[in-house]
């Protein structure tokens, strides 16, 4: 069969009824989609094709998309599909690291005329087949996080934390207050004036009943979540100065703080008495974190090294070197096998806890990194950057999975919800953005 040139048609002679029908459909879709691919936006008509969503269905606009030729092949091969509810593009795992991985999360362009739009029923059928053909995976790998809520905090946000029972989000701010936001609707429930100056860090107790905050003045404090009653006052301005980090031991027995005084202090979580201290740093301690089983503690700060401590005897396990500037954030993975650190040099280190070996070095072009958070399944890492960006990294290979933009100032803090369905980011733009994977 003799093919005609693209200027006069694409699908063969009019004697072939199928080709003739596709030719007519192509012309209709070119007009309906303004001559652009429904996914990529490509406007080169010679490489655009009408794709039947259901190959056995009618050659009609409601069963078709206008796609670039390579995307047509992927769509027909079941490697690319459209979520019928959100109209977001989904790609198969084997495409994640290719140029097509960047298409995931894009929203399908639709014609202005309702009659020319693809049927959501037909799209849903294609999507179901796509899901059956893909290996089981998690939402983080499947689709781009979407902005679910925007919380107006009314002051620079320095820190945030989800409660372990996922009923609350706490934020600590420049104005010296701790705010409690109800989940899932994001309603502001309570505002506590800390009386400890700028709030540098917040942390919930393992039972979600208490929250601790570290302040620039007068140490740290602990309140009861249910009514905001002050329970404990940890440290004082004259001895301990500014406190930049606070963490509950997973057992709930101890609270660790780090700050201007280059010593990690350990406090009894019941009565607030000093339980001990750990010395060794040569400058400000910016962050402390307990391992998931509570047997280890990480600390880091302006001396550019991480120190790993054994909690039973408070002994130093090892010192980890690599950063060229102050370290602002450290974190353990929930499975306890990995640790992460980041700071002013814009580099994220992924460490193996067992031997302190650096497994990966993630370079970031957005300046300092202020906060890190592992996903609950220990497969991803979120990072908060001076350059107003949140990044999500896949730890299996160190690949940058997503970049989330929208904050107007530096992003200071990130945290995953305990079930992994939400990610919260706080910023100096006085907002918290809550991102959803569902």
C-alpha positions as CSV (number, residue, x, y, z in Angstrom):
1,X,0.0,0.0,0.0
2,X,1.4,3.3,-1.0
3,X,1.9,5.8,1.9
4,X,1.0,9.4,1.4
5,X,3.1,12.2,2.7
6,X,2.3,13.8,6.1
7,X,1.1,16.9,4.5
8,X,-1.7,15.1,2.8
9,X,-2.4,12.4,5.3
10,X,-0.7,9.7,7.4
11,X,-2.6,6.5,7.2
12,X,-2.6,5.2,3.7
13,X,-5.1,5.3,0.9
14,X,-8.8,5.9,1.3
15,X,-9.4,2.4,0.0
16,X,-8.4,1.1,3.5
17,X,-11.4,1.9,5.8
18,X,-9.3,1.5,9.0
19,X,-6.6,3.9,7.7
20,X,-9.2,6.3,6.5
21,X,-11.0,6.3,9.9
22,X,-7.6,7.0,11.6
23,X,-6.9,9.7,9.1
24,X,-10.2,11.4,10.0
25,X,-9.6,10.9,13.7
26,X,-6.1,12.4,13.5
27,X,-7.5,15.5,11.8
28,X,-10.2,15.9,14.5
29,X,-7.7,15.5,17.3
30,X,-5.2,17.9,15.8
31,X,-7.9,20.6,16.0
32,X,-9.2,19.5,19.4
33,X,-5.8,19.4,21.0
34,X,-4.6,22.6,19.3
35,X,-2.0,20.6,17.4
36,X,-0.1,19.5,20.6
37,X,0.6,16.2,22.3
38,X,-1.8,15.6,25.2
39,X,1.1,14.7,27.5
40,X,4.3,16.3,26.3
41,X,2.9,19.4,24.6
42,X,4.9,18.7,21.4
43,X,3.5,20.7,18.5
44,X,5.2,19.0,15.6
45,X,2.2,17.5,13.8
46,X,4.3,15.1,11.8
47,X,5.2,13.1,14.9
48,X,1.7,13.2,16.5
49,X,-0.5,10.1,16.4
50,X,-4.1,9.3,17.4
51,X,-3.9,6.5,20.0
52,X,-6.9,4.3,20.7
53,X,-7.2,3.9,24.5
54,X,-9.1,0.6,24.0
55,X,-7.6,-1.0,20.8
56,X,-10.8,-2.9,20.3
57,X,-13.0,0.1,20.8
58,X,-14.4,2.6,18.2
59,X,-12.2,5.0,16.3
60,X,-13.7,8.0,18.0
61,X,-12.4,10.9,20.0
62,X,-13.8,9.6,23.3
63,X,-11.6,6.5,22.8
64,X,-8.5,8.3,21.7
65,X,-5.6,10.6,22.7
66,X,-3.2,12.6,20.5
67,X,0.3,11.6,21.5
68,X,3.8,12.0,20.3
69,X,4.9,8.8,18.4
70,X,7.2,7.5,21.1
71,X,4.6,8.1,23.8
72,X,2.1,6.3,21.6
73,X,4.4,3.2,21.7
74,X,4.7,3.4,25.4
75,X,1.0,3.8,25.9
76,X,0.1,0.9,23.7
77,X,2.8,-1.3,25.4
78,X,1.3,-0.7,28.8
79,X,4.4,1.3,30.1
80,X,2.5,4.6,30.4
81,X,-1.1,5.3,31.5
82,X,-3.4,8.0,32.8
83,X,-5.1,7.9,36.2
84,X,-8.8,8.4,35.3
85,X,-9.5,10.2,38.6
86,X,-6.7,12.7,38.7
87,X,-5.7,12.7,35.0
88,X,-2.1,12.3,36.1
89,X,0.4,10.4,34.0
90,X,1.8,7.3,35.5
91,X,4.9,5.4,34.2
92,X,6.2,1.9,34.7
93,X,9.1,1.4,37.1
94,X,11.5,0.5,34.3
95,X,11.0,4.0,32.9
96,X,11.8,5.9,36.2
97,X,15.4,6.6,35.4
98,X,14.9,7.3,31.7
99,X,13.8,10.7,30.2
100,X,10.2,9.4,30.5
101,X,10.4,9.3,34.2
102,X,10.0,13.1,34.3
103,X,6.5,12.7,32.7
104,X,5.1,11.0,35.8
105,X,2.8,13.3,37.7
106,X,2.0,15.5,34.7
107,X,-1.6,16.3,34.1
108,X,-3.2,15.2,30.9
109,X,-4.2,18.1,28.6
110,X,-7.8,17.9,27.5
111,X,-9.7,19.5,24.6
112,X,-12.0,22.4,25.5
113,X,-14.9,20.7,23.8
114,X,-16.4,18.1,26.1
115,X,-17.4,15.9,23.2
116,X,-13.7,15.6,22.1
117,X,-12.4,14.6,25.6
118,X,-11.4,11.0,26.3
119,X,-13.8,8.9,28.3
120,X,-12.8,8.5,31.9
121,X,-14.4,5.1,31.9
122,X,-12.1,4.0,29.0
123,X,-9.1,5.6,30.7
124,X,-9.9,3.7,33.9
125,X,-9.9,0.4,32.1
126,X,-6.5,1.1,30.6
127,X,-5.2,2.1,34.0
128,X,-6.5,-1.1,35.6
129,X,-4.6,-3.2,33.0
130,X,-1.5,-1.1,33.7
131,X,-1.7,-1.8,37.4
132,X,-2.1,-5.5,36.9
133,X,1.1,-5.6,34.7
134,X,3.2,-3.6,37.2
135,X,5.1,-5.1,40.1
136,X,3.8,-4.1,43.5
137,X,5.2,-0.7,44.5
138,X,4.6,2.1,46.9
139,X,2.9,5.4,46.2
140,X,6.2,7.4,46.5
141,X,7.6,5.5,43.5
142,X,4.4,5.7,41.5
143,X,3.3,9.3,41.4
144,X,4.4,12.8,42.1
145,X,3.3,14.2,45.5
146,X,0.6,16.8,45.2
147,X,-0.1,19.8,47.4
148,X,-2.9,18.8,49.7
149,X,-3.0,21.7,52.3
150,X,-1.4,25.0,52.9
151,X,-1.2,26.1,56.5
152,X,-0.7,29.8,57.3
153,X,1.5,29.9,60.4
154,X,1.9,33.7,60.5
155,X,5.5,33.4,61.5
156,X,8.7,31.9,60.1
157,X,8.6,28.1,60.6
158,X,11.8,26.7,62.0
159,X,10.6,23.1,62.7
160,X,7.7,20.7,62.5
161,X,6.7,17.2,63.6
162,X,3.9,14.7,63.1
163,X,2.6,13.0,66.2
164,X,3.2,9.3,66.2
165,X,-0.6,8.7,66.2
166,X,-0.9,11.0,63.2
167,X,-3.6,13.1,64.8
168,X,-1.6,16.3,65.1
169,X,1.2,18.3,63.4
170,X,3.2,20.6,65.6
171,X,5.1,23.6,64.3
172,X,7.7,25.7,66.0
173,X,8.2,29.3,64.9
174,X,10.3,32.4,65.0
175,X,7.7,34.2,67.2
176,X,8.3,31.8,70.1
177,X,5.1,29.8,69.8
178,X,4.2,26.1,69.2
179,X,1.1,25.6,67.2
180,X,-0.9,22.4,67.0
181,X,-2.7,21.5,63.8
182,X,-5.4,18.8,63.7
183,X,-5.1,16.1,61.1
184,X,-6.4,15.4,58.5
185,X,-8.2,18.7,58.1
186,X,-5.4,21.0,59.1
187,X,-7.4,23.1,61.6
188,X,-5.4,25.1,64.1
189,X,-6.2,23.6,67.6
190,X,-3.9,25.4,70.0
191,X,-1.1,28.0,70.2
192,X,1.3,27.8,73.1
193,X,3.7,30.6,74.0
194,X,6.9,28.9,74.8
195,X,8.6,31.7,76.8
196,X,11.9,30.3,75.5
197,X,12.4,32.7,72.6
198,X,12.5,31.5,69.0
199,X,11.4,27.8,68.8
200,X,14.2,25.9,67.0
201,X,12.9,22.4,67.2
202,X,9.8,20.4,68.2
203,X,9.3,16.7,69.0
204,X,6.5,14.5,70.2
205,X,6.8,11.9,72.8
206,X,6.4,8.3,71.6
207,X,2.9,8.1,73.0
208,X,1.8,11.4,71.3
209,X,0.8,12.8,74.7
210,X,3.6,15.4,75.1
211,X,5.5,17.8,72.9
212,X,9.0,19.2,73.6
213,X,10.4,22.4,72.1
214,X,13.9,23.8,72.0
215,X,14.3,27.5,72.4
216,X,16.9,30.2,71.8
217,X,16.5,31.3,75.4
218,X,15.9,29.5,78.7
219,X,16.5,25.9,77.4
220,X,13.7,23.5,76.4
221,X,10.2,22.9,77.7
222,X,7.6,20.1,77.6
223,X,3.8,20.5,77.4
224,X,0.9,18.2,77.5
225,X,-0.8,18.1,74.1
226,X,-4.4,17.7,75.3
227,X,-4.6,21.0,77.2
228,X,-1.2,22.8,76.7
229,X,-0.2,22.5,80.3
230,X,3.5,23.1,81.0
231,X,5.0,19.9,82.4
232,X,8.8,20.3,82.4
233,X,11.4,23.0,82.0
234,X,14.8,21.6,80.8
235,X,17.9,23.6,81.4
236,X,18.4,27.3,81.9
237,X,19.7,30.3,80.0
238,X,22.8,30.8,82.0
239,X,24.1,27.2,81.9
240,X,22.8,25.9,78.6
241,X,22.2,28.9,76.4
242,X,20.3,28.5,73.1
243,X,19.0,24.9,72.4
244,X,18.7,23.9,68.8
245,X,17.6,20.3,68.9
246,X,15.4,18.1,71.1
247,X,14.5,14.4,70.7
248,X,12.6,11.8,72.8
249,X,14.2,8.4,73.2
250,X,11.8,5.8,71.6
251,X,11.2,4.2,75.0
252,X,10.1,7.6,76.3
253,X,12.6,7.5,79.2
254,X,14.9,10.3,78.1
255,X,15.0,13.5,76.3
256,X,18.2,14.6,74.5
257,X,19.0,18.3,73.7
258,X,21.8,19.9,71.8
259,X,22.7,23.6,71.5
260,X,25.1,26.4,72.0
261,X,26.8,24.6,74.7
262,X,28.8,21.8,72.9
263,X,27.4,19.1,75.1
264,X,24.5,16.7,74.6
265,X,22.3,16.8,77.7
266,X,20.1,13.9,78.7
267,X,17.0,14.6,80.8
268,X,14.6,12.3,82.6
269,X,11.4,12.6,80.6
270,X,9.2,12.1,83.7
271,X,10.6,14.7,86.1
272,X,12.9,16.7,83.9
273,X,16.0,16.1,86.0
274,X,19.4,16.0,84.3
275,X,20.2,12.3,83.7
276,X,23.7,12.8,82.3
277,X,25.6,14.5,79.5
278,X,27.8,13.6,76.6
279,X,30.9,15.6,75.7
280,X,33.1,15.5,72.6
281,X,32.0,18.2,70.1
282,X,34.1,21.2,69.5
283,X,31.3,23.7,68.7
284,X,27.5,24.3,68.6
285,X,25.4,21.1,68.4
286,X,22.7,21.7,65.8
287,X,20.9,18.3,65.8
288,X,20.5,15.1,67.8
289,X,18.6,11.9,66.9
290,X,18.0,8.6,68.6
291,X,18.1,5.3,66.7
292,X,14.7,3.5,66.3
293,X,15.6,1.1,69.1
294,X,16.9,3.9,71.3
295,X,20.4,2.3,71.9
296,X,22.3,4.8,69.8
297,X,22.4,8.6,69.5
298,X,23.7,10.7,66.7
299,X,24.9,14.3,67.2
300,X,26.4,16.9,64.8
301,X,27.0,20.5,64.5
302,X,29.5,23.3,63.7
303,X,32.5,21.1,64.0
304,X,31.5,19.3,60.8
305,X,31.5,15.8,62.1
306,X,28.9,13.3,63.2
307,X,29.4,11.5,66.4
308,X,27.6,8.2,67.2
309,X,27.1,7.4,70.9
310,X,26.2,4.1,72.7
311,X,23.4,5.0,75.1
312,X,23.9,2.2,77.7
313,X,27.3,3.6,78.8
314,X,27.3,7.0,76.9
315,X,30.5,5.9,75.1
316,X,31.6,7.2,71.7
317,X,31.1,4.5,69.0
318,X,32.7,6.4,66.1
319,X,33.2,9.8,64.5
320,X,32.2,10.2,60.8
321,X,33.9,12.7,58.6
322,X,33.0,14.1,55.2
323,X,31.2,17.4,55.5
324,X,33.1,20.6,54.7
325,X,30.7,23.0,56.5
326,X,28.5,23.0,59.6
327,X,26.0,20.0,59.8
328,X,22.4,21.1,60.4
329,X,20.5,17.9,60.3
330,X,21.0,14.2,61.1
331,X,18.5,11.3,60.9
332,X,18.2,7.6,61.4
333,X,16.3,5.5,58.9
334,X,13.3,3.7,60.5
335,X,14.9,0.3,60.0
336,X,18.0,1.5,61.8
337,X,20.4,0.5,59.1
338,X,21.1,4.0,57.6
339,X,21.8,7.5,58.9
340,X,21.8,10.7,56.9
341,X,23.4,14.1,57.4
342,X,23.3,17.4,55.7
343,X,24.4,21.0,56.2
344,X,25.9,24.2,54.9
345,X,28.0,22.5,52.2
346,X,24.8,21.4,50.4
347,X,25.9,17.8,50.4
348,X,23.8,14.9,51.8
349,X,25.7,11.9,53.2
350,X,24.0,8.5,53.5
351,X,25.9,6.4,56.1
352,X,25.8,2.7,57.0
353,X,25.2,2.6,60.8
354,X,26.9,-0.7,61.3
355,X,30.4,0.5,60.3
356,X,30.0,4.2,59.6
357,X,30.9,3.8,55.9
358,X,29.4,6.5,53.6
359,X,27.2,4.7,51.1
360,X,26.1,7.6,49.0
361,X,26.9,11.3,48.6
362,X,24.0,13.3,47.2
363,X,25.1,16.7,45.8
364,X,22.4,19.4,45.8
365,X,22.6,22.6,43.7
366,X,20.3,24.5,46.0
367,X,22.7,25.6,48.7
368,X,22.5,24.6,52.4
369,X,20.2,21.7,53.4
370,X,18.4,22.4,56.7
371,X,16.4,19.2,57.4
372,X,16.2,15.5,56.5
373,X,13.5,12.9,56.9
374,X,13.4,9.2,56.0
375,X,10.1,7.7,54.7
376,X,8.6,5.1,57.1
377,X,9.7,2.3,54.8
378,X,13.3,3.6,54.8
379,X,13.3,3.7,51.0
380,X,13.3,7.4,50.4
381,X,14.8,10.6,51.9
382,X,13.3,14.1,51.9
383,X,15.5,17.1,52.2
384,X,14.7,20.8,52.8
385,X,16.9,23.4,51.0
386,X,17.9,27.0,51.2
387,X,16.9,27.3,47.5
388,X,13.2,27.0,48.4
389,X,13.0,23.4,47.2
390,X,12.1,20.1,48.8
391,X,13.8,17.1,47.3
392,X,12.9,13.4,47.5
393,X,15.6,10.9,46.9
394,X,15.4,7.1,46.2
395,X,17.9,5.5,48.5
396,X,18.4,2.3,46.5
397,X,20.5,4.2,43.9
398,X,20.6,7.8,45.2
399,X,18.4,9.0,42.3
400,X,16.6,12.3,42.7
401,X,12.9,11.2,42.5
402,X,11.0,14.5,42.9
403,X,11.5,18.2,43.4
404,X,8.7,20.0,45.1
405,X,8.5,23.7,44.6
406,X,6.1,26.4,45.9
407,X,7.7,27.9,49.0
408,X,8.7,31.5,48.6
409,X,11.6,31.4,51.0
410,X,14.0,28.8,52.3
411,X,12.6,25.5,53.4
412,X,13.7,24.8,56.9
413,X,12.0,21.5,57.9
414,X,10.5,18.3,56.5
415,X,8.7,15.4,58.1
416,X,6.9,12.3,56.8
417,X,3.7,11.2,58.4
418,X,4.0,7.9,60.3
419,X,2.0,6.0,57.6
420,X,4.0,7.6,54.8
421,X,1.0,9.1,53.0
422,X,1.9,12.7,53.8
423,X,5.0,14.9,53.7
424,X,5.1,18.3,55.5
425,X,7.5,21.1,54.7
426,X,7.9,24.3,56.7
427,X,9.5,27.5,55.5
428,X,10.6,31.0,56.3
429,X,7.7,32.1,54.1
430,X,5.5,31.4,57.2
431,X,3.7,28.5,55.7
432,X,3.6,24.7,56.0
433,X,2.8,22.7,52.8
434,X,1.4,19.3,53.3
435,X,2.0,17.0,50.3
436,X,-0.1,13.9,49.6
437,X,0.7,10.6,47.8
438,X,-2.9,9.6,47.5
